[in-house]
Amino acid sequence: MARSLLIPSIEQRLRGLMEVSRRNLYQHGFSDVERANPTVTLTREFGCEGYPVAERLQGLLEQRSGKPWVVMDRALLDAVARDHNLSEEILRNLGVKNRFLDDMLSTFSPRWKSDKDYYRLLCRQIVALAVEGNVILIGRGASILTQDTGNCYHFRIIAPMSFKVKSVAARCGLSADQAQDMVREKQRQRDAFLKDFLGRDIADPTLYHLILNNARFSAGEIAALMADVVMPPTRS
């Protein structure tokens, strides 16, 4: 199935993002961070289901919290980063003090290079959104960047190579050998970039609250398990 049929349009999702980002226009300081709404970071090995899980998780968390949630994946973060005015509006509406963001990201500053200013902007957006809460951040090093925000739940989806190869081959119309080469190369590129930029291994299990095997759980089952960690259902 084409990617466009699996993921809603950027325009539709930007409207949802703006709705969430306008919730709190007041300025808050460090003491308010612990009272923020929860945030979810979701990383996955290349070839595992990311957006399908996030979409199901979004529905569960909206139902349990009674509040809107937004899913931020690479496409949406890139759209925000490309539009300077939109990016500034989101950061301003979130009400997060710049000093907090600077202090949060200063840990990684020795690894920042001039050719990575674009990713630096993404980092600021990721941390700002995470601190505000009610957001599901897919990839982009969010699980590393937000380790100390206090309101984040971190999850990773893994799977055997055979599962990932079959998934990529079906989605991209590739042979098994081609799919395996793609899985290995894309994963290598992701891991190398984040290790160089953030100085951490994204596969480090100690980063996560829960690691789930996509070959043993469906997207719906994974989302339900995550939702129970973030926001356990009330029992009468």
GROMACS elastic network, one bead per residue, 0.5 to 0.9 nm:
[ bonds ]
;  ai    aj funct       b0    kb
    1     4     6  0.83890   500
    1     5     6  0.67950   500
    1     6     6  0.73464   500
    1   170     6  0.85763   500
    1   171     6  0.63906   500
    1   172     6  0.88046   500
    2     5     6  0.54838   500
    2     6     6  0.68077   500
    2   171     6  0.75025   500
    2   172     6  0.86341   500
    3     6     6  0.51098   500
    3     7     6  0.62902   500
    3   171     6  0.84534   500
    4     7     6  0.55765   500
    4     8     6  0.69917   500
    4     9     6  0.74334   500
    5     8     6  0.72329   500
    6    51     6  0.82573   500
    6    52     6  0.77507   500
    7    10     6  0.85777   500
    7    51     6  0.74041   500
    7    52     6  0.83390   500
    7    55     6  0.88614   500
    8    11     6  0.83950   500
    8    12     6  0.67028   500
    8    13     6  0.68066   500
    9    12     6  0.53421   500
    9    13     6  0.63760   500
    9    14     6  0.86329   500
   10    13     6  0.50836   500
   10    14     6  0.59262   500
   10    15     6  0.86185   500
   10    75     6  0.74473   500
   10    76     6  0.63215   500
   10    79     6  0.76291   500
   11    14     6  0.51124   500
   11    15     6  0.64218   500
   11    16     6  0.88628   500
   12    15     6  0.53588   500
   12    16     6  0.66726   500
   12    17     6  0.89366   500
   13    17     6  0.62107   500
   13    18     6  0.87050   500
   13    70     6  0.77277   500
   13    71     6  0.79712   500
   13    72     6  0.87056   500
   13    76     6  0.74401   500
   14    18     6  0.61679   500
   14    19     6  0.85656   500
   14    76     6  0.71960   500
   14    79     6  0.84765   500
   14    80     6  0.82097   500
   15    18     6  0.52101   500
   15    19     6  0.62819   500
   15    20     6  0.87997   500
   16    19     6  0.51159   500
   16    20     6  0.63943   500
   16    21     6  0.86565   500
   16    68     6  0.81295   500
   16    69     6  0.80473   500
   16    70     6  0.63268   500
   16    71     6  0.88505   500
   17    20     6  0.52108   500
   17    21     6  0.60329   500
   17    22     6  0.86179   500
   17    69     6  0.82692   500
   17    70     6  0.58130   500
   17    71     6  0.80750   500
   17    72     6  0.82944   500
   17    90     6  0.85547   500
   17   135     6  0.88769   500
   18    22     6  0.60890   500
   18    23     6  0.88246   500
   18    89     6  0.89139   500
   18    90     6  0.70756   500
   18    93     6  0.88772   500
   19    22     6  0.54917   500
   19    23     6  0.68570   500
   19    68     6  0.81111   500
   19    70     6  0.89643   500
   20    23     6  0.55144   500
   20    24     6  0.84959   500
   20    67     6  0.89340   500
   20    68     6  0.65670   500
   20    69     6  0.68584   500
   20    70     6  0.69747   500
   20    94     6  0.88837   500
   20   134     6  0.77276   500
   20   135     6  0.84009   500
   21    24     6  0.70909   500
   21    25     6  0.83917   500
   21    89     6  0.89290   500
   21    90     6  0.60677   500
   21    91     6  0.82447   500
   21    93     6  0.59512   500
   21    94     6  0.54954   500
   21   129     6  0.78845   500
   21   132     6  0.80269   500
   22    25     6  0.62312   500
   22    90     6  0.78635   500
   22    93     6  0.55229   500
   22    94     6  0.67445   500
   23    93     6  0.80209   500
   23    94     6  0.78182   500
   24    27     6  0.82727   500
   24    93     6  0.69065   500
   24    94     6  0.62485   500
   24    95     6  0.67901   500
   24   132     6  0.82357   500
   25    92     6  0.79459   500
   25    93     6  0.52164   500
   25    94     6  0.62591   500
   25    95     6  0.55857   500
   26    93     6  0.81083   500
   26    94     6  0.81039   500
   26    95     6  0.56625   500
   26    96     6  0.88028   500
   27    94     6  0.82354   500
   27    96     6  0.64139   500
   27    97     6  0.70164   500
   28    31     6  0.78905   500
   28    32     6  0.60854   500
   28    33     6  0.80035   500
   28    95     6  0.64215   500
   28    96     6  0.63868   500
   28    97     6  0.70457   500
   29    32     6  0.57325   500
   29    33     6  0.71867   500
   29    96     6  0.74471   500
   29    97     6  0.67727   500
   29   100     6  0.77624   500
   30    33     6  0.55169   500
   30    34     6  0.80558   500
   30    97     6  0.88233   500
   30   100     6  0.72410   500
   31    34     6  0.66399   500
   31    35     6  0.79941   500
   32    35     6  0.53567   500
   32    36     6  0.66722   500
   33    36     6  0.52823   500
   33    37     6  0.88619   500
   33   131     6  0.64333   500
   33   132     6  0.79885   500
   33   149     6  0.71217   500
   33   150     6  0.71433   500
   33   151     6  0.75209   500
   34    37     6  0.86006   500
   34   131     6  0.88572   500
   34   149     6  0.78075   500
   34   150     6  0.58448   500
   34   151     6  0.63482   500
   35    38     6  0.88990   500
   35   150     6  0.89046   500
   35   151     6  0.78091   500
   36    39     6  0.87000   500
   36   131     6  0.66019   500
   36   132     6  0.60118   500
   36   133     6  0.60035   500
   36   134     6  0.88634   500
   36   150     6  0.85690   500
   36   151     6  0.63823   500
   37   130     6  0.89590   500
   37   131     6  0.79955   500
   37   132     6  0.65598   500
   37   134     6  0.58144   500
   37   135     6  0.88960   500
   37   151     6  0.67809   500
   37   152     6  0.88739   500
   38   130     6  0.80766   500
   38   131     6  0.83989   500
   38   132     6  0.81912   500
   38   134     6  0.57020   500
   38   135     6  0.77031   500
   38   150     6  0.88436   500
   38   151     6  0.50374   500
   38   152     6  0.58081   500
   38   153     6  0.74109   500
   38   230     6  0.73055   500
   38   231     6  0.86426   500
   39   129     6  0.83852   500
   39   130     6  0.56505   500
   39   131     6  0.76200   500
   39   132     6  0.79741   500
   39   134     6  0.53720   500
   39   135     6  0.52188   500
   39   136     6  0.61162   500
   39   137     6  0.78189   500
   39   151     6  0.61096   500
   39   153     6  0.61887   500
   39   154     6  0.85720   500
   39   230     6  0.83879   500
   40   130     6  0.79168   500
   40   133     6  0.82983   500
   40   134     6  0.78756   500
   40   135     6  0.63471   500
   40   137     6  0.61499   500
   40   138     6  0.85021   500
   40   143     6  0.86678   500
   40   151     6  0.86378   500
   40   152     6  0.55989   500
   40   154     6  0.59204   500
   40   155     6  0.75422   500
   40   226     6  0.89026   500
   40   230     6  0.78579   500
   41   130     6  0.85144   500
   41   135     6  0.83555   500
   41   136     6  0.57440   500
   41   138     6  0.59739   500
   41   139     6  0.73978   500
   41   141     6  0.89509   500
   41   142     6  0.60980   500
   41   143     6  0.55007   500
   41   146     6  0.83452   500
   41   152     6  0.70534   500
   41   153     6  0.62610   500
   41   155     6  0.61611   500
   41   156     6  0.83283   500
   42    50     6  0.75082   500
   42    54     6  0.78479   500
   42   136     6  0.71145   500
   42   137     6  0.60168   500
   42   139     6  0.61153   500
   42   142     6  0.78944   500
   42   143     6  0.71623   500
   42   153     6  0.86810   500
   42   154     6  0.62454   500
   42   155     6  0.50106   500
   42   156     6  0.57075   500
   42   157     6  0.76865   500
   43    50     6  0.74848   500
   43   137     6  0.84575   500
   43   138     6  0.59038   500
   43   140     6  0.82703   500
   43   141     6  0.80205   500
   43   142     6  0.81717   500
   43   143     6  0.73143   500
   43   154     6  0.81729   500
   43   155     6  0.64135   500
   43   157     6  0.63590   500
   43   158     6  0.88451   500
   43   202     6  0.81894   500
   43   203     6  0.89376   500
   44    47     6  0.79980   500
   44    48     6  0.60385   500
   44    49     6  0.74295   500
   44    50     6  0.64497   500
   44   138     6  0.83840   500
   44   139     6  0.73549   500
   44   155     6  0.83956   500
   44   156     6  0.52777   500
   44   158     6  0.59244   500
   44   159     6  0.88714   500
   45    48     6  0.57215   500
   45    49     6  0.86990   500
   45    50     6  0.89544   500
   45   156     6  0.79674   500
   45   157     6  0.64124   500
   45   158     6  0.54084   500
   45   159     6  0.72986   500
   45   164     6  0.83261   500
   45   183     6  0.86163   500
   45   187     6  0.68450   500
   45   203     6  0.86692   500
   46    49     6  0.84930   500
   46   158     6  0.85290   500
   46   164     6  0.71575   500
   46   168     6  0.86371   500
   46   182     6  0.88655   500
   46   183     6  0.58800   500
   46   184     6  0.81988   500
   46   186     6  0.67466   500
   46   187     6  0.57638   500
   46   190     6  0.88339   500
   47    50     6  0.87223   500
   47   158     6  0.88422   500
   47   159     6  0.82576   500
   47   161     6  0.86470   500
   47   163     6  0.78048   500
   47   165     6  0.68990   500
   47   166     6  0.84740   500
   47   167     6  0.60884   500
   47   168     6  0.56385   500
   47   183     6  0.65438   500
   48   157     6  0.66800   500
   48   158     6  0.65710   500
   48   159     6  0.67099   500
   48   163     6  0.80402   500
   48   164     6  0.60618   500
   48   167     6  0.75152   500
   48   168     6  0.86117   500
   48   214     6  0.64663   500
   48   215     6  0.87503   500
   49    52     6  0.59991   500
   49    53     6  0.63526   500
   49    54     6  0.88437   500
   49   157     6  0.76974   500
   49   167     6  0.88000   500
   49   214     6  0.73078   500
   49   218     6  0.88298   500
   49   219     6  0.67547   500
   50    53     6  0.54388   500
   50    54     6  0.62520   500
   50    55     6  0.87124   500
   50    73     6  0.89819   500
   50   138     6  0.72206   500
   50   139     6  0.88079   500
   50   157     6  0.78204   500
   50   219     6  0.83331   500
   51    55     6  0.59329   500
   51    56     6  0.85507   500
   51    71     6  0.83319   500
   51    73     6  0.77351   500
   51   138     6  0.77564   500
   52    55     6  0.52092   500
   52    56     6  0.63930   500
   52    57     6  0.86152   500
   52   219     6  0.61965   500
   52   220     6  0.81018   500
   52   223     6  0.88928   500
   53    56     6  0.53154   500
   53    57     6  0.60758   500
   53    58     6  0.85459   500
   53   218     6  0.85226   500
   53   220     6  0.64400   500
   53   221     6  0.86083   500
   53   222     6  0.67055   500
   53   223     6  0.54396   500
   54    58     6  0.59505   500
   54    59     6  0.86848   500
   54    71     6  0.67420   500
   54   136     6  0.68927   500
   54   137     6  0.86793   500
   54   138     6  0.78642   500
   54   219     6  0.85503   500
   54   223     6  0.70109   500
   55    58     6  0.51220   500
   55    59     6  0.65603   500
   55    60     6  0.89408   500
   55    71     6  0.72662   500
   55   223     6  0.84640   500
   56    59     6  0.52729   500
   56    60     6  0.64631   500
   56    61     6  0.88074   500
   56   219     6  0.75940   500
   56   220     6  0.62795   500
   56   223     6  0.59161   500
   56   224     6  0.80578   500
   57    60     6  0.51160   500
   57    61     6  0.61218   500
   57    62     6  0.84806   500
   57   136     6  0.84998   500
   57   220     6  0.79935   500
   57   222     6  0.84486   500
   57   224     6  0.68393   500
   57   226     6  0.73201   500
   57   227     6  0.63573   500
   58    61     6  0.52915   500
   58    62     6  0.60566   500
   58    63     6  0.85369   500
   58    68     6  0.84366   500
   58    69     6  0.60674   500
   58    70     6  0.71018   500
   58    71     6  0.71584   500
   58   135     6  0.84329   500
   58   136     6  0.74628   500
   58   223     6  0.85331   500
   58   227     6  0.88286   500
   59    62     6  0.52280   500
   59    63     6  0.61786   500
   59    64     6  0.87189   500
   59    69     6  0.81905   500
   60    63     6  0.51645   500
   60    64     6  0.62624   500
   60    65     6  0.85844   500
   60   223     6  0.79341   500
   60   224     6  0.74338   500
   60   227     6  0.66163   500
   61    64     6  0.50876   500
   61    65     6  0.58210   500
   61    66     6  0.79286   500
   61    67     6  0.80891   500
   61    68     6  0.84411   500
   61    69     6  0.73717   500
   61   134     6  0.85023   500
   61   227     6  0.64214   500
   61   230     6  0.82955   500
   61   231     6  0.71731   500
   62    65     6  0.52566   500
   62    66     6  0.53486   500
   62    67     6  0.53378   500
   62    68     6  0.55841   500
   62    69     6  0.61348   500
   62   134     6  0.87223   500
   63    66     6  0.54767   500
   63    67     6  0.76504   500
   63    68     6  0.88769   500
   64    67     6  0.82195   500
   64   227     6  0.89258   500
   64   231     6  0.72071   500
   64   232     6  0.85181   500
   64   233     6  0.71092   500
   64   234     6  0.86951   500
   65    68     6  0.81867   500
   65   231     6  0.79279   500
   67   134     6  0.78254   500
   68   134     6  0.70786   500
   68   135     6  0.88147   500
   69   133     6  0.84745   500
   69   135     6  0.53904   500
   69   136     6  0.74310   500
   70   134     6  0.67609   500
   70   136     6  0.62178   500
   70   137     6  0.85766   500
   71    76     6  0.83883   500
   71   135     6  0.59351   500
   71   137     6  0.62221   500
   71   138     6  0.74798   500
   72    75     6  0.78967   500
   72    76     6  0.57673   500
   72    77     6  0.62701   500
   72   126     6  0.87442   500
   72   135     6  0.70865   500
   72   136     6  0.59519   500
   72   138     6  0.60139   500
   72   139     6  0.88495   500
   73    76     6  0.55440   500
   73    77     6  0.61720   500
   73    78     6  0.85175   500
   73   136     6  0.82560   500
   73   137     6  0.61827   500
   73   139     6  0.67704   500
   73   140     6  0.79988   500
   74    77     6  0.51922   500
   74    78     6  0.59256   500
   74    79     6  0.84985   500
   74   137     6  0.89615   500
   74   138     6  0.71610   500
   74   139     6  0.71925   500
   74   140     6  0.69257   500
   75    78     6  0.51868   500
   75    79     6  0.61902   500
   75    80     6  0.87853   500
   76    79     6  0.50208   500
   76    80     6  0.63099   500
   76    81     6  0.86077   500
   77    80     6  0.51892   500
   77    81     6  0.61236   500
   77    82     6  0.86387   500
   77   122     6  0.68498   500
   77   125     6  0.79913   500
   77   126     6  0.83069   500
   78    82     6  0.60746   500
   78    83     6  0.86886   500
   78   122     6  0.78310   500
   79    82     6  0.52759   500
   79    83     6  0.65027   500
   80    83     6  0.53209   500
   80    84     6  0.73308   500
   80    85     6  0.87530   500
   80    86     6  0.61626   500
   80    87     6  0.53538   500
   80    90     6  0.86301   500
   80   122     6  0.87260   500
   80   125     6  0.87881   500
   81    84     6  0.63468   500
   81    86     6  0.80403   500
   81    87     6  0.59804   500
   81   118     6  0.76614   500
   81   121     6  0.69322   500
   81   122     6  0.66217   500
   81   125     6  0.83877   500
   82    86     6  0.85849   500
   82    87     6  0.80167   500
   83    86     6  0.53305   500
   83    87     6  0.61055   500
   83    88     6  0.86902   500
   84    87     6  0.50331   500
   84    88     6  0.61635   500
   84    89     6  0.86018   500
   85    88     6  0.52086   500
   85    89     6  0.61925   500
   85    90     6  0.87008   500
   86    89     6  0.50674   500
   86    90     6  0.62137   500
   86    91     6  0.86888   500
   87    90     6  0.52627   500
   87    91     6  0.63031   500
   87    92     6  0.85784   500
   87   125     6  0.78122   500
   88    91     6  0.51989   500
   88    92     6  0.60063   500
   88    93     6  0.84953   500
   89    92     6  0.50613   500
   89    93     6  0.59540   500
   89    94     6  0.84581   500
   90    93     6  0.51657   500
   90    94     6  0.60808   500
   90    95     6  0.89252   500
   90   125     6  0.82399   500
   90   128     6  0.89165   500
   90   129     6  0.87254   500
   91    94     6  0.53001   500
   91    95     6  0.69849   500
   91    96     6  0.71490   500
   91   124     6  0.84988   500
   91   125     6  0.68891   500
   91   128     6  0.67386   500
   91   129     6  0.81741   500
   92    95     6  0.56602   500
   92    96     6  0.73831   500
   92    97     6  0.88423   500
   93    96     6  0.81748   500
   94   128     6  0.69442   500
   94   129     6  0.72596   500
   94   131     6  0.87786   500
   94   132     6  0.64667   500
   95   128     6  0.85538   500
   95   132     6  0.82194   500
   96    99     6  0.85538   500
   96   100     6  0.71580   500
   96   101     6  0.75565   500
   96   128     6  0.62916   500
   96   129     6  0.89335   500
   96   131     6  0.77331   500
   96   132     6  0.77318   500
   97   100     6  0.54459   500
   97   101     6  0.68366   500
   97   102     6  0.89311   500
   97   128     6  0.89485   500
   98   101     6  0.51377   500
   98   102     6  0.61346   500
   98   103     6  0.85830   500
   99   103     6  0.60302   500
   99   104     6  0.83961   500
  100   103     6  0.51860   500
  100   104     6  0.60229   500
  100   105     6  0.85982   500
  101   105     6  0.60853   500
  101   106     6  0.83540   500
  101   124     6  0.65376   500
  101   127     6  0.68975   500
  101   128     6  0.70356   500
  102   105     6  0.52548   500
  102   106     6  0.57892   500
  102   124     6  0.82834   500
  103   106     6  0.51429   500
  103   107     6  0.75393   500
  104   107     6  0.67366   500
  104   108     6  0.86799   500
  104   127     6  0.80079   500
  104   145     6  0.81480   500
  104   146     6  0.84720   500
  104   148     6  0.80234   500
  104   149     6  0.83551   500
  105   108     6  0.57048   500
  105   109     6  0.66880   500
  105   120     6  0.89905   500
  105   123     6  0.78214   500
  105   124     6  0.77287   500
  105   127     6  0.83983   500
  105   145     6  0.74963   500
  106   110     6  0.80350   500
  107   110     6  0.76252   500
  107   198     6  0.87408   500
  108   111     6  0.57943   500
  108   112     6  0.69124   500
  108   145     6  0.88291   500
  108   197     6  0.74695   500
  108   198     6  0.57762   500
  108   199     6  0.75818   500
  109   112     6  0.51033   500
  109   113     6  0.85752   500
  109   197     6  0.89221   500
  109   198     6  0.87103   500
  110   113     6  0.82199   500
  111   196     6  0.71253   500
  111   197     6  0.54587   500
  111   198     6  0.68141   500
  111   199     6  0.76540   500
  112   115     6  0.84292   500
  112   116     6  0.65819   500
  112   117     6  0.77401   500
  112   120     6  0.75807   500
  112   197     6  0.64498   500
  112   198     6  0.84545   500
  113   116     6  0.54192   500
  113   117     6  0.71970   500
  113   197     6  0.84082   500
  114   117     6  0.58900   500
  115   118     6  0.77359   500
  115   119     6  0.89656   500
  116   119     6  0.53825   500
  116   120     6  0.63429   500
  116   121     6  0.89031   500
  116   197     6  0.85396   500
  117   121     6  0.63698   500
  117   122     6  0.87688   500
  118   121     6  0.52532   500
  118   122     6  0.65523   500
  118   123     6  0.88140   500
  119   123     6  0.61367   500
  119   124     6  0.87189   500
  119   140     6  0.87279   500
  120   124     6  0.64497   500
  120   125     6  0.88004   500
  121   124     6  0.52100   500
  121   125     6  0.64127   500
  121   126     6  0.86711   500
  122   125     6  0.50793   500
  122   126     6  0.60339   500
  122   127     6  0.86368   500
  122   140     6  0.81838   500
  123   126     6  0.50291   500
  123   127     6  0.61743   500
  123   128     6  0.84726   500
  123   140     6  0.82566   500
  123   141     6  0.82625   500
  123   142     6  0.78267   500
  123   145     6  0.72842   500
  124   127     6  0.53477   500
  124   128     6  0.60701   500
  124   129     6  0.85590   500
  125   128     6  0.51064   500
  125   129     6  0.60400   500
  125   130     6  0.84296   500
  126   129     6  0.52760   500
  126   130     6  0.60406   500
  126   131     6  0.86314   500
  126   137     6  0.75172   500
  126   140     6  0.85135   500
  126   141     6  0.89355   500
  126   142     6  0.64874   500
  126   145     6  0.78123   500
  126   146     6  0.81101   500
  127   130     6  0.50119   500
  127   131     6  0.61090   500
  127   132     6  0.86267   500
  127   142     6  0.77193   500
  127   145     6  0.67833   500
  127   146     6  0.62388   500
  127   149     6  0.81204   500
  128   131     6  0.53389   500
  128   132     6  0.64069   500
  128   133     6  0.88893   500
  129   132     6  0.51901   500
  129   133     6  0.63435   500
  129   134     6  0.84223   500
  129   135     6  0.68650   500
  129   137     6  0.85898   500
  130   133     6  0.52370   500
  130   134     6  0.79418   500
  130   135     6  0.66819   500
  130   136     6  0.83421   500
  130   137     6  0.78293   500
  130   142     6  0.85368   500
  130   146     6  0.69737   500
  130   149     6  0.75502   500
  130   151     6  0.78301   500
  130   152     6  0.70779   500
  131   146     6  0.83096   500
  131   149     6  0.63248   500
  131   150     6  0.83051   500
  131   151     6  0.71124   500
  131   152     6  0.81934   500
  132   135     6  0.80999   500
  132   151     6  0.89983   500
  133   136     6  0.85673   500
  133   151     6  0.74444   500
  133   152     6  0.80855   500
  137   140     6  0.81693   500
  137   142     6  0.65130   500
  137   143     6  0.83813   500
  138   141     6  0.84873   500
  138   142     6  0.72851   500
  138   143     6  0.88330   500
  139   142     6  0.60039   500
  139   143     6  0.76028   500
  140   143     6  0.83024   500
  140   190     6  0.87517   500
  140   194     6  0.80892   500
  141   144     6  0.54718   500
  141   145     6  0.62171   500
  141   146     6  0.87038   500
  141   194     6  0.64735   500
  141   198     6  0.79136   500
  141   202     6  0.72295   500
  142   146     6  0.59179   500
  142   147     6  0.84163   500
  142   154     6  0.88991   500
  143   146     6  0.56261   500
  143   147     6  0.63027   500
  143   152     6  0.85327   500
  143   153     6  0.85308   500
  143   154     6  0.60080   500
  143   155     6  0.80393   500
  143   202     6  0.77811   500
  143   207     6  0.69615   500
  143   208     6  0.77349   500
  144   147     6  0.55800   500
  144   148     6  0.88649   500
  144   198     6  0.75590   500
  144   200     6  0.72592   500
  144   201     6  0.87277   500
  144   202     6  0.71907   500
  144   207     6  0.71585   500
  145   148     6  0.78996   500
  145   149     6  0.87013   500
  145   198     6  0.79690   500
  146   149     6  0.53919   500
  146   150     6  0.81650   500
  146   151     6  0.88440   500
  146   152     6  0.69470   500
  146   154     6  0.89698   500
  147   150     6  0.74154   500
  147   152     6  0.73429   500
  147   153     6  0.89081   500
  147   154     6  0.83975   500
  147   207     6  0.74298   500
  148   151     6  0.84533   500
  148   152     6  0.83442   500
  149   152     6  0.65711   500
  150   153     6  0.88198   500
  152   230     6  0.87660   500
  153   208     6  0.75340   500
  153   209     6  0.63772   500
  153   210     6  0.87214   500
  153   226     6  0.87958   500
  153   229     6  0.81143   500
  153   230     6  0.66366   500
  154   207     6  0.70307   500
  154   209     6  0.53320   500
  154   210     6  0.69534   500
  154   211     6  0.88045   500
  155   207     6  0.84318   500
  155   208     6  0.53543   500
  155   209     6  0.59449   500
  155   210     6  0.51418   500
  155   211     6  0.57864   500
  155   212     6  0.77671   500
  155   226     6  0.76025   500
  156   203     6  0.83006   500
  156   205     6  0.85259   500
  156   208     6  0.67987   500
  156   209     6  0.85338   500
  156   210     6  0.66657   500
  156   212     6  0.63418   500
  156   213     6  0.87545   500
  157   210     6  0.87619   500
  157   211     6  0.58525   500
  157   213     6  0.59244   500
  157   214     6  0.62307   500
  157   222     6  0.85675   500
  158   164     6  0.89833   500
  158   211     6  0.71834   500
  158   212     6  0.61270   500
  158   214     6  0.59236   500
  158   215     6  0.81286   500
  159   162     6  0.80947   500
  159   163     6  0.62111   500
  159   164     6  0.65750   500
  159   212     6  0.81971   500
  159   213     6  0.51790   500
  159   214     6  0.52315   500
  159   215     6  0.55792   500
  159   216     6  0.83611   500
  160   163     6  0.54671   500
  160   164     6  0.66006   500
  160   165     6  0.87927   500
  160   213     6  0.81814   500
  160   214     6  0.84433   500
  160   215     6  0.71110   500
  161   164     6  0.51226   500
  161   165     6  0.59814   500
  161   166     6  0.85049   500
  161   180     6  0.77226   500
  161   183     6  0.82828   500
  162   165     6  0.52257   500
  162   166     6  0.61817   500
  162   167     6  0.86049   500
  162   180     6  0.85017   500
  163   166     6  0.52790   500
  163   167     6  0.61680   500
  163   168     6  0.86960   500
  163   214     6  0.80745   500
  163   215     6  0.62690   500
  164   167     6  0.50721   500
  164   168     6  0.60841   500
  164   169     6  0.83895   500
  164   179     6  0.83078   500
  164   180     6  0.79283   500
  164   183     6  0.72121   500
  164   215     6  0.87613   500
  165   168     6  0.52816   500
  165   169     6  0.59238   500
  165   170     6  0.84873   500
  165   175     6  0.89992   500
  165   176     6  0.62457   500
  165   177     6  0.82439   500
  165   178     6  0.86829   500
  165   179     6  0.53210   500
  165   180     6  0.52748   500
  165   181     6  0.88274   500
  165   182     6  0.85777   500
  165   183     6  0.69076   500
  166   169     6  0.51909   500
  166   170     6  0.61626   500
  166   171     6  0.86482   500
  166   176     6  0.69323   500
  166   179     6  0.76386   500
  166   180     6  0.86916   500
  167   170     6  0.53127   500
  167   171     6  0.62195   500
  167   172     6  0.85523   500
  167   179     6  0.85511   500
  168   171     6  0.51261   500
  168   172     6  0.58034   500
  168   173     6  0.78348   500
  168   174     6  0.74426   500
  168   176     6  0.85828   500
  168   179     6  0.57539   500
  168   180     6  0.82143   500
  168   182     6  0.82554   500
  168   183     6  0.76581   500
  169   172     6  0.54078   500
  169   173     6  0.53403   500
  169   175     6  0.59272   500
  169   176     6  0.60452   500
  169   177     6  0.88481   500
  169   178     6  0.77122   500
  169   179     6  0.52058   500
  169   180     6  0.83372   500
  170   173     6  0.54234   500
  170   174     6  0.69759   500
  170   175     6  0.87060   500
  170   179     6  0.89630   500
  171   174     6  0.80278   500
  172   179     6  0.81430   500
  173   179     6  0.87546   500
  174   177     6  0.79809   500
  174   178     6  0.58128   500
  174   179     6  0.57811   500
  175   178     6  0.51518   500
  175   179     6  0.60560   500
  175   180     6  0.85404   500
  176   179     6  0.50774   500
  176   180     6  0.60906   500
  176   181     6  0.86346   500
  177   180     6  0.51528   500
  177   181     6  0.62735   500
  177   182     6  0.86674   500
  178   181     6  0.51676   500
  178   182     6  0.62347   500
  178   183     6  0.87016   500
  179   182     6  0.50158   500
  179   183     6  0.61259   500
  179   184     6  0.86413   500
  180   183     6  0.51020   500
  180   184     6  0.62294   500
  180   185     6  0.85777   500
  181   184     6  0.53068   500
  181   185     6  0.61107   500
  181   186     6  0.85100   500
  182   185     6  0.51925   500
  182   186     6  0.58767   500
  182   187     6  0.82730   500
  183   186     6  0.54273   500
  183   187     6  0.60211   500
  183   188     6  0.84443   500
  184   187     6  0.53187   500
  184   188     6  0.60584   500
  184   189     6  0.86763   500
  185   188     6  0.50523   500
  185   189     6  0.61783   500
  185   190     6  0.86631   500
  186   189     6  0.51479   500
  186   190     6  0.62102   500
  186   191     6  0.86144   500
  187   190     6  0.51545   500
  187   191     6  0.60674   500
  187   192     6  0.84350   500
  188   191     6  0.52846   500
  188   192     6  0.59847   500
  188   193     6  0.85415   500
  189   192     6  0.52551   500
  189   193     6  0.61382   500
  189   194     6  0.86906   500
  190   193     6  0.54308   500
  190   194     6  0.63671   500
  190   195     6  0.85628   500
  190   202     6  0.88889   500
  191   194     6  0.54360   500
  191   195     6  0.59938   500
  191   196     6  0.85135   500
  191   201     6  0.69775   500
  191   202     6  0.65933   500
  191   203     6  0.81288   500
  192   195     6  0.51444   500
  192   196     6  0.60422   500
  192   197     6  0.84971   500
  192   201     6  0.86427   500
  193   196     6  0.52240   500
  193   197     6  0.60265   500
  193   198     6  0.82780   500
  194   197     6  0.50665   500
  194   198     6  0.54669   500
  194   199     6  0.69720   500
  194   200     6  0.69867   500
  194   201     6  0.72870   500
  194   202     6  0.70917   500
  195   198     6  0.55416   500
  195   200     6  0.50721   500
  195   201     6  0.55749   500
  195   202     6  0.74033   500
  196   199     6  0.55893   500
  196   200     6  0.79928   500
  197   200     6  0.83717   500
  198   201     6  0.84824   500
  200   203     6  0.86653   500
  200   204     6  0.78148   500
  201   204     6  0.54198   500
  202   205     6  0.82940   500
  202   207     6  0.78363   500
  203   206     6  0.87325   500
  203   207     6  0.80837   500
  204   207     6  0.59314   500
  204   208     6  0.80542   500
  205   208     6  0.58156   500
  205   209     6  0.85832   500
  205   210     6  0.84686   500
  205   211     6  0.75266   500
  206   209     6  0.78943   500
  208   211     6  0.67556   500
  209   229     6  0.84689   500
  210   226     6  0.78998   500
  210   229     6  0.87099   500
  212   215     6  0.89156   500
  212   216     6  0.82561   500
  212   217     6  0.75722   500
  212   222     6  0.69935   500
  213   216     6  0.55218   500
  213   217     6  0.63016   500
  213   218     6  0.89951   500
  213   222     6  0.85415   500
  214   217     6  0.51512   500
  214   218     6  0.63245   500
  214   219     6  0.74281   500
  214   222     6  0.77681   500
  215   218     6  0.74597   500
  217   220     6  0.79089   500
  217   221     6  0.56673   500
  217   222     6  0.59663   500
  218   221     6  0.51329   500
  218   222     6  0.61375   500
  218   223     6  0.85684   500
  219   222     6  0.51772   500
  219   223     6  0.61602   500
  219   224     6  0.86643   500
  220   223     6  0.51398   500
  220   224     6  0.62148   500
  220   225     6  0.87446   500
  221   224     6  0.51208   500
  221   225     6  0.63061   500
  221   226     6  0.86961   500
  222   225     6  0.52300   500
  222   226     6  0.62707   500
  222   227     6  0.86481   500
  223   226     6  0.51183   500
  223   227     6  0.60862   500
  223   228     6  0.86664   500
  224   227     6  0.50858   500
  224   228     6  0.62803   500
  224   229     6  0.88451   500
  225   228     6  0.52463   500
  225   229     6  0.66161   500
  225   230     6  0.89745   500
  226   229     6  0.52113   500
  226   230     6  0.63213   500
  226   231     6  0.84717   500
  227   230     6  0.51192   500
  227   231     6  0.56282   500
  227   232     6  0.67461   500
  227   233     6  0.84464   500
  228   231     6  0.53829   500
  228   233     6  0.65741   500
  229   232     6  0.59804   500
  231   234     6  0.87843   500
  232   235     6  0.89580   500
